[in-house]
Amino acid sequence: MLHAAHASRYHWGRGGTAVHRSIGEWQISRVYAVLGRSEPALFHGARSLDVARRARLGRFYVAYAYEALARAAALAGRRRQRDRWWTAARRLAPSIRDADDRRMLYEDLATIP
C-alpha cells in the first residue's frame, strides 16, 4: 500500500498537474496514518497543503490537506494541532460547491479521533 502510494505520486509528479501532486501527497499521508506513522503523515500532509495553496487549487484540495494534517496530528497526540487543522477543514467545507465532495469531506473528518 505504501509503495503503491509513493509510486503513484512519483508518476503523477512526472506527468500530472498540481491537482495530481496534491492528491498524491494526501494519499501518502493517509497511508502513513493508517500505518500508525504520524511523522511522515504530517510531512506529506504539509506537502499536500503547500501544493494546493501554491497552485491555488481551490477549497476542496486545501480542505483535504487540512484533513490529512488533522488526522496525522491526532495520531501524534498533538491535540491543539489536530483541532486547528480540523477546524480549518470544517470552515472550508460549506463553501465546497460539489455536494458529493462536501459530503465525503464531512465523513472523513468525522473519523478523526
Beta strands, then each sheet from edge to edge (+ up, - down):
end
